[in-house]
């Protein structure tokens, strides 16, 4: 219905297995406590977190980004220097 609310839980962790456990435990606690807090009785879990076989880290490679930014900055500096 138009009054329905969906909450998506995202968890970041160094270990993918830990992230799945944390997400699922959060859903379990949420499902138990929210009916008491909000005075509702129709909480449903649409899907549980699962560990995909091809799970990959989502954090950026900070060192690589710094190196690329430094290189681009040096190139831009040289271009500006030669244009003057």
N, C-alpha and C positions, 0 to 999 in steps of 0.2 A: 504494500500500500504506500501511499505518499507519506505516511507517518513513519515508515521504516527507517532505521538507521543502520549503517554498516560501518564497522570499525576495522581498519586494516592495521595489523601489528607488524612492524619491521624491526628486526634485531640485527645489530652489527656486532661481530665478535671475531677474534683471531682464529677461532676454531668453528667450523661450520656445524659440527655436531652440537656444540654448546649453544649456538644460535638457535638451532631447531628446538632443543630442550627448553631454552628460555622462552621462546615464542609460545610453545605449547603449554608450558606451566603458567604463563601470563594469561592465556585464554582460559585455562582451568580456574584460576583464582578469580578472574574477571567474571566468569559465568556463575560462580558461587556468590560473589559479593554484590554485584550490580543489582540483582533482584531485590535485595534488602535495602540498598541505598536508594534506588529509584522507584521502588514499589511497583515493579513489573514482574511478570512471570513467564515471559515468552522470549527467552534468550536462546539463540541457536548458533552453533558453530558451523559456518559454511564449509570451511576446509581447515584441516590441521597442517602445520608446517611439516614438510618432508625434506629429506636430504637428497638432492639430485646428484646423479653420478657425475655430471659434468659441472658441478658447482665450482665457481672460480672467485677469487677475491675481487671486490669492487672498489677498493681504495686505489687512488691514483699513485703512480710511482713518483714520489716527491723528488727524489734525486734526479731522475730523468727530466722532469719538468723544469727544475732549477737549471740544469745544464742547457736545455733547449732555450730557455728564456735568456740565459747569459749569452749564448751564442747569437741569438737574434738581436739582443741589445748591442752587442759589439758590431754586428753587421750594420745595424741602423746608425750607430755612431760613426762608422767609417763612411757610409753614404752621405750623411749630413756634413762630415768634415770635407769630403771631396766636392760637394756642391757649393761650398762657400768660397 
